[in-house]
């Protein structure tokens, strides 16, 4: 009897992701890069499905990178008896998706409040002065956004975390893997660089968090 050729083929084996996480936990060269290559695209697909339609690519990428960094920092805590690596990553991803949701909702509320205020300008007393003040505030906000794009991404990230997303210094320190003292020093340098960049744009405005790094 002629044997079916397919019976000679061994089924494709699933990569040992738990071993890869263990190697990453022990700092074995190349393990983290292999991990990113294996799960980066997958996390990106998951994040795009969960975040609101139209979320900028940069926000999706931020969620993915924060999740991968979290996985690297917590690799030694991974327990294969509790969950598979994809499931474990899903747990980590949900945390960062939740943070991004809060950030996006806050920005949306700010935008809606500004639009509402502008739509009510004709009903307010001294409306011309009110509109002028709001216009100046909006121009300052635009300048700050431009300056944030011009300074180093690491500085802009610290400022966004502390003064826009409202993370505590302690939380930022834990997520970055540095001390709270080092975090405050970096925040101080970041706000100084932002102020200097604003000066080059011809704007002398108080930058987010200036004089109150606590």
C-alpha positions in Angstrom: 0.0 0.0 0.0 1.3 3.4 -1.0 1.8 5.6 2.1 0.4 9.1 2.0 3.3 11.5 1.6 1.7 14.0 4.0 2.0 11.5 6.9 5.8 11.9 6.7 5.7 15.6 7.4 6.0 16.8 11.0 3.7 19.5 12.1 5.2 23.0 12.3 6.1 23.6 15.9 5.2 26.8 17.7 8.3 28.8 18.8 9.1 28.5 22.5 8.1 32.0 23.5 8.5 31.2 27.2 12.2 30.3 26.5 12.6 33.6 24.7 11.2 35.6 27.6 13.5 33.7 30.0 16.5 34.5 27.8 15.4 38.2 27.7 15.1 38.1 31.5 18.8 36.9 31.7 20.0 39.6 29.3 21.1 37.1 26.6 22.3 39.1 23.6 19.7 39.4 20.8 16.8 38.0 22.9 15.0 41.4 23.2 15.4 42.2 19.5 14.0 38.7 18.6 11.1 39.4 21.0 10.4 42.8 19.4 10.5 41.3 15.9 8.1 38.5 16.9 5.5 40.5 18.8 5.9 44.1 17.6 3.7 43.7 14.6 1.2 41.6 16.5 0.9 44.2 19.3 0.5 46.9 16.7 -2.4 45.1 15.1 -4.1 44.5 18.5 -3.6 48.2 19.5 -5.1 49.5 16.3 -8.2 47.4 16.8 -8.7 48.6 20.4 -7.9 52.3 20.0 -10.5 54.7 18.5 -10.7 54.8 14.7 -8.4 57.5 13.4 -5.9 57.4 16.3 -2.6 58.8 15.0 0.1 56.3 14.1 2.4 57.9 16.7 -0.1 57.1 19.5 -0.4 53.5 18.4 3.4 53.2 18.1 3.8 54.7 21.6 1.4 52.1 23.1 3.3 49.2 21.4 6.8 50.5 22.5 5.6 51.0 26.1 4.2 47.5 26.1 7.4 46.0 24.7 9.5 48.0 27.3 7.2 46.8 30.0 7.6 43.2 28.9 11.4 43.6 28.9 11.4 45.1 32.4 9.1 42.4 33.8 10.5 39.4 31.9 11.8 37.9 35.2 8.3 38.0 36.6 6.7 36.0 33.8 5.3 32.7 34.9 4.5 30.3 32.0 2.3 28.3 34.4 -0.1 31.2 34.7 -0.4 32.3 31.0 1.0 31.9 27.6 3.3 34.7 26.4 0.7 36.2 24.0 -1.9 36.3 26.9 0.7 37.9 29.3 1.5 40.5 26.6 -2.3 41.1 26.3 -2.4 42.0 30.0 0.5 44.4 29.6 -1.1 46.0 26.5 -4.4 46.6 28.2 -2.7 48.7 30.9 -1.1 51.0 28.3 -4.2 51.1 26.2 -6.1 52.3 29.3 -3.5 55.1 29.8 -3.7 56.2 26.2 -7.6 56.2 26.3 -7.4 58.6 29.3 -5.0 60.8 27.5 -7.0 60.9 24.3 -10.3 61.6 26.2 -8.6 64.5 28.1 -7.4 66.0 24.9 -10.8 65.6 23.4 -12.4 67.3 26.4 -10.0 70.2 26.1 -10.7 70.6 22.4 -14.5 70.5 23.0 -14.2 73.1 25.8 -12.2 75.5 23.6 -14.7 75.1 20.7 -17.6 75.7 23.1 -16.0 78.8 24.5 -15.3 80.2 21.1 -18.9 79.5 19.9 -20.2 81.5 23.0 -17.9 84.5 22.4 -20.7 86.7 21.1 -22.8 86.1 24.2 -20.1 87.0 26.7 -19.6 90.5 28.1 -16.6 92.3 26.6 -16.5 89.5 24.0 -13.8 91.2 21.8 -11.4 91.2 24.8 -12.3 87.6 25.7 -11.7 86.4 22.2 -8.4 88.3 22.0 -7.2 86.6 25.3 -8.3 83.2 24.0 -6.5 83.8 20.7 -3.3 84.7 22.6 -3.7 81.6 24.7 -4.2 79.4 21.6 -1.2 80.9 19.9 0.9 80.2 23.0 -0.4 76.6 23.0 0.5 76.2 19.3 4.0 77.5 20.1 4.4 75.0 22.9 3.3 72.2 20.6 5.8 73.3 18.0 8.6 73.6 20.6 7.7 70.1 21.9 8.4 68.8 18.4 11.7 70.6 18.2 13.3 69.4 21.5 14.6 65.9 22.1 11.9 63.2 22.1 13.1 62.0 25.5 12.5 65.5 27.0 9.1 65.9 25.3 8.1 62.5 26.5 8.9 63.5 30.1 6.9 66.7 29.8 3.9 64.9 28.3 4.0 62.2 31.0 4.2 64.7 33.9 2.2 67.7 32.8 -0.2 66.5 30.1 -1.0 62.9 31.2 -0.5 63.9 34.8 1.6 60.9 35.8 3.3 61.3 39.2 7.1 61.5 39.5 7.1 58.2 41.3 5.2 56.5 38.4 7.5 57.9 35.8 10.5 56.8 37.7 9.3 53.2 37.9 8.4 53.1 34.3 11.7 54.5 33.2 13.7 52.4 35.7 15.4 55.3 37.3 15.2 57.0 40.8 12.7 59.8 41.6 15.7 62.2 42.1 17.0 61.4 38.6 13.4 61.9 37.2 13.1 65.3 38.8 16.5 66.3 37.5 15.5 65.2 33.9 12.2 67.0 34.2 14.0 70.2 35.2 16.4 70.0 32.3 13.5 69.2 29.9 11.4 72.2 31.0 14.5 74.4 30.7 15.1 73.2 27.1 11.5 73.7 26.2 11.6 77.3 27.5 14.8 77.9 25.5 13.2 76.6 22.4 10.1 78.8 23.0 12.5 81.8 23.1 13.9 80.9 19.7 10.3 81.0 18.4 9.8 84.5 19.9 7.5 83.3 22.6 8.1 84.1 26.2 5.6 82.0 28.0 5.5 79.9 31.1 6.1 76.3 30.1 4.2 73.3 31.6 5.4 72.6 35.1 7.8 75.4 35.3 8.8 76.0 38.9 6.7 73.2 40.3 8.5 69.8 39.8 7.2 67.9 42.8 
